[in-house]
Structures are given as structure tokens and as C-alpha cells.
């Protein structure tokens, strides 16, 4: 079995947490159950000592994980088209379409990006999660990086942990924002609905920076830069400041159509039934060459169509 090595320092803010909880935050690409199994197997050392999952951390400890990774297949390779924007021996950068699930899960056992990657590059069966180190929601489109080797995987995970990977999104939100800003609000599972994420005290540290790209009569196109990468982070953070994403079926609230909107705009907004979110720019350090690489892709056709209709409506209303 392939071996993976991970290194990290436990932040002071995690002091008092269980070891398995701290590890889940440090290494979010691995399930908590898997991390617990590695701890129990003695494959996790904290300050060079073997610990138990329930042991409390103080913050400042050095963690070293050296664990065996089982092959990623029983998953079935599937010939699903991929929009590949870059590929070499270490990396693969994909422009994921809206509607494509990243990982198999309950309700989506196949037909996922992971199945497609195993067809495109069978050797990814030896890399955790077929090399996927971060994810996009099913209905979010845009750029996603895949590691083709264990070495590249380890390096990209390290970059994500150190927040040196640049990820920028375009989001169409309800309401008119006067200026950009920062949302610094901790996220965790909603106490009343485990399928939702919410801003909660004691949640995981989460920071989103946003700036205004374009204003319309009752909507704003913003560019969001992630400082952290939590589940549903942009969707929840923008909703938290009362500017939820257009079309978001979970966090968007009621449909908002500007007063006096024409039929074209009303139809376009009613017909957009996914969150208006697109991962438009990705920047990272190549794990082998050390070169800083960056990619940028425009939003897909449905997103651009709504923007075009909003621009026409704004022009008629003399919005600048």
C-alpha cells in the first residue's frame, strides 16, 4: 500500500480540543473516522509521542502522520468528459461543470468527478480520493486541482493548510452592496439541520474576502477570495451578511425580483435554479518545479446569460 506523510503544527486556537477534532481541522481532506483509525494504529505522533483520539491538545504541538493509504478503487472508472485546463506528470486542473458531483456519496454512487478521473488516469487509484485535495459543491462550477502523485498530494495539502493556494470565486448575490469587505465568522453544522452549515459560536475558523465587481438594480456580482475553505463557506457567509446567492436552494431564501423588472429578467431569475457561484481563478506553487501557476476561467453559459439579462435591465434603469 502507498504511504502518505503529513506534517502540521496545532494552532493555539485549537487548544482544549480532542486530538481527532484537531486533526479533522488540520487535514480536512481525510475523514475523521480515517484519522481516528490512524491514531489508534500508532501512525500519528504528537511531539514524537503516540496519543489517543480523545486526548486533549494544548496548541503548539507538532503532528507527524505516516500512514498507509488503501487503493481508491473499488470505484468504477467512467468515461465522463473532462474540461482539462492543465496537465503534467504531477498536476491536473479541471474546469468542473455545474451538476457534477466531486466524490461518490449516498445518492451519488457513481457518475462523479472521481469516477471520471480514474478513467482518464487509472494510476490515480493509488492516490487518496483519486488525487482530489479540495472540492466544489455539486452545483458550483469552476477550477479544481488534482494531484497525480502521492508527493504532489502531500505538497498541495500542505499548501492548502498554509493558505498559500489562491482561490477566487464569482458570486451573484441578492441586494446591492455599497463596497467590499471581509466576513470572519466561524462555521459548523446547523444545530437543527445536520445537512446545513451555519455561523455558530465555537465553529471552525472561516474567513472570506469580497469585493464588488458589478452592480445591478437589485443584485451585485462580487469576487470572493477564500482565506479558509470550509464546506458551503461562501454561500453561508454571504447569507450571513444578508446577501445570499441568487438561486441557492438551501441558503438563498425567497426569490427576489426587482420592482418593475421586465419579463426577460423575471424569467431568467426564476429559471436559475442553482447557486450562482463559479470558481474563477486558482493560483498555486507547482509541487515539483516550485513555479507559481495561475489559471482563470469565465463562468458557464447559464451564469453569463443571467448576467447579460441583469446588465440589460440595469442599462434600462440607468444603473452604473
Order of alpha helices (4+ residues) and beta strands (2+ residues): beta-alpha-alpha-beta-beta-beta-beta-beta-alpha-beta-alpha-beta-beta-beta-beta-beta-beta-alpha-alpha-beta-beta-alpha
